[in-house]
């Protein structure tokens, strides 16, 4: 997993603590679980909570790789928060914004709590995939803070963006910003993109993570003065099918896409969505629904004589019965 970790104004604000944590597998057993990425912010923080985010991320990471289970890791996070509350540390209540992402073989599992964004950048679109988690019934503090999990399958060019609210409020002003982010491949490119509004960004605090599969991670700090470079009672598992979101989502940052002049492009897009939807049904072991969508995709692609259409047909051939 390749992760660009951007820390804005890391020493400029006394009442806010934030950090990011990226863990790649270190042995064969951990490789089976994939990579783990977390980002968090504690607002209105007291001095004694300076290591709070480190502690919760450590508890999650250890449980995740020891138990080989994402849900078990979240249970441990809730146990940690419960212990903190019982010892009198209630400062985090209502002030914790934390996102957890696990990626293994293009399968994405994630959860969040509080006011932090998890965005999917795909084909020029920006989708707030963490929004569904916000809409779910939340269990009472502190034992059910992390109570919902969402899952889906990533396309090869997809990127995940995790950002705290203050950073999001600035970067979302530029409609083209997210499209540029989806295409970056190096730290230098990323620095150049973030120079577009250096005055605004130099005055804010927060964290921003850009995640893609493959490669190694890097951290970029933006100083304060100059801009530089649970036990679950319900066990609620939300299987978010990204293609369903794509099919119904509105464009978050203004305007609809211009219609493609080539009619085949719309058909290819429709086929890609159906294939992604079918692959997610395979994950959910709903083979009948998956088979229907694979067949529909094949029917759409059959008359199209392009290299992309041929590649898509090849990818679903093994699923057609």
N, C-alpha and C positions, 0 to 999 in steps of 0.2 A: 504494500500500500504506500503510495507516494502522498505525502502531506506537506503542504506549505503552512507553517504556523506564523501568523502575524500578530504581534503584540503591540498595541497602540498605547502610547503614554504610560508605560509600565510603572513609572515612579511618580507620576504627577498627581495622583488622587489618593488621599489618605483613608477615605471611608469605603473604598472599593477594592476587593481582592479578586484577581482573576488569573487563570492559568490554563494551559492545555497539556494533555498527556497522550503520547502516542506509543503504543507497544506493538512491536512486531514479534512473531514467534521466534523463540530461541532454541527450540529443539523439536524433535519429530512429533512428540505428543502435542505441543502447542501449535504446530503447523496445521494439525487437524481442526483447530479452532479458528484459525485465521488471525487477522489483526484487530486491535482494539484501539479506538480513538475516543478521547473525552475532552470536553472543553467546559469550563465553568466560571461562574462569576458569583461572588457574594457581596451584595450591596449593604450599605450601612454596617459594615463590618467593624467589630471591636478588635482591639490590638491582640487579644488572646486567640483570635480566630485566624491568625496569619497563615497557619498551616492546615486549615480546615479542608481546603480542596485537595491538598496532597494526601490527607488521611483518607478521605472518601474514595479518591481514585485508586489508592493503594489497596483498599479493602475490596473494591470491585475487581481490580486486575488479578489479585491473588485468588479470589474465589472463582473467577472466570476460568483461569487456566488450571486450577486445581480440580474443580468439579466438571470442567469441560461442558459448561452449560450457561447460557446467557441469562436465563431466568434465575438461576441460583445466585449469580453474581448480583442481580438486582435485589434479591432477598437479603443478601449480606449488606448491601448499601442501606436498606431500610433498618436492619438491625443496628448498624452503626449510628444512624440518625436517632433511633430510639434511645440508645445508650447516652448519646449526647444530651438529649432532652432530659433524661432522668437525672443526669448529673448537674442540671441547671443551665446548660448551654442552649438557650432558646433563641439566641440572636439570629440563627439561620432561618427560622420560620418566616415564610413569606419573602425572604430575601435571597433564596438560593435559585440560581438559574444554571441548569446543568444538562448537557447533552452527552449521550453515549452511543457510539456507532461501532458495529462489528461487521467486517467484510471478509467473506471467505468464498472463493470461487464465484465471484459476481453476485453472491447472495448477500443482501444487506439486511441486518437487524438493527433496530435503533429505538431509542426512547429518549424522553426529555422531561424536565420539570421546570416550571417557571417561564420567564420571558426571554427565551433564547430561540433563534431561528435555525431550522434544519431545512435547507433548500436543495432541490434537485435541479441541476442544469443539464438540459437535454434538448438537442436539436434547436437551439436558439430560444427555447422556452425556459421559464423559471417557475418552478412549482414548489409551493410551501407544503412539503410532505409531512412536516411536523404538526401541521394545523389540526389534522384528525385526532392527534393525541390530546390536544387542548380541548377538543369538543367532547371527550369521553368523561364519564362520571369519575371524579377523583375521590379516592378513599381519604378518610381523615388522617391528618398528621398524627404521629410521625411514621407509623408502621407501614403505610401504603403510599408513600411519596412516589416511588417508582412502581406503578401498578399496571401499566400498559406497555406492550411491545408491538412494534409494527415491523413487517418484513416485506421484501420485494426483491426483484431481480434487476441488476444494473446492465445497461448496454455498454459495449466497450468504450464509447466516448463519453459516457456520463461522468459528471463530477458532482460531488456533494459539498455544499458550502454550509458551514456552521458559523454563526455570527451572533454576538451579543447585540442587544437592541440598539444601543447608542451608535455602534458601527453601522448597523443595518439602516438606520435612519439617514445616514449620510450617503452611503453608497447607492441606495435605492433612488436617489434623485436623478441619477444618470441612467437613462433607458438602455444605453448601449453597454453599460459597464458589465453586466452579467454575461452578455454575449462574448465580450473580450475575455472575461475570466474563464469561460468554458473552453477557450482555445489556447490558454497559456501552457507552456511546457517547461519553463525555466524560471529560476528565481529572478533573473534580470528582467524578464518580461513582466513578472508580477510587480516588481518595484516600479516599473515605468507606468503601469496601469494606475497604481495608487498615487501617482504624482499629480493626477488631474485636479485634485481639490486639496492641495497640501495645507492650506490655511485652516480649513474646517477640520481636517483629520488630525492636525497637530494639537488641537484643543480638546480632543475627546479621549476617553479611555475605553478599553475593551479588547476583545479577542476575535480573531477571524481565522478559520481553518478552511483550506481548500483541499479536498480529498479526491484522489484518483487511484485506481489499482495500478500496482507496479511501481518500481523505483524506490528511492529513499526520501526521508523527510528532511526539511530544513526549517529553521526558525528565523524570523525577521523581526527585529524590535524597532518600533517607531518611538523615539524619545519624546519627552514632554515639551522641550523648547523648540528644537528644529526638527523638521520633517526629514527623516532619513529612513536611508535604509539601515421478594418481599415475602413472610410466608403469605402467598396470595390466597385470599379467601375465594375470589372468583376465578383466579388464574386467567385473566382476560388477555388473550393473544389476538391482536389485530393484524390480520393479513391484508396489508394495503397493496393492491395491485396497481402498480404505477401506470399501466396503460389505461386503466379505467379512469384514473385521475387525469391523464393526458387527454382522454376523449372528452371529458366534461369540463375541464378547468378553463377559467378565463385567464387572459394574460394580465399578470399582476401589475405590470409597469407600462401600461398605456398601449392602446391600439391593438387591432388584430393584424395578423400577418397578411401581407399582400398575397393575392391569389397567384399561384404558380401558372405560368403561361403554358407549360407542358402538362397536358392532362394525365400523363403517365406518372408524374411526380405525386399527384394526389392519391393515385391508386397504390403507388409504392409506400406512401406514408400510411395509408389505411392497412396495407398488408403487414407492415412492420409493427403497428400497434396490436393487430390481432395475434401476431406471433409472440410478442412480449406477453400479451394477456394469456395466451395458451401456455407459455412456459411457466407462468406463475401458477396456473391451475395444475400443472404437473407437480410443482413444489407442494401444493396443497393436496395432492393425490386425488384430484378430481379429473380422472382420465377421460371421462365421457365429454365433459365440457372442453377439455383441452383438444381432444380429437376433432370436435366440431370446428373449433377455431383454426386449427392447423389446415383442415380441409378447405375452409372458406378462404384462407390465405392463399392456398395453392390455386384455387379457382381464379382469384384476382390476378395472380402472377402469371398464370399460364399463357395469356395472349401477349404479354410484354416481352419484347426481345431485346433486353438490355443486360449488361454484365451484372448489374446489381440485382435484377430480378432473378437471373440464373443462380446467383450466389444465395439468395434467400430461398429459392426452391430447393437447392442442395441442402440447406441447413434444416429444412423441415421434412425432407424426403423420408428420413428414418422414422418419423412420427406418423406418417400416413399409413393407415391400415387398409 
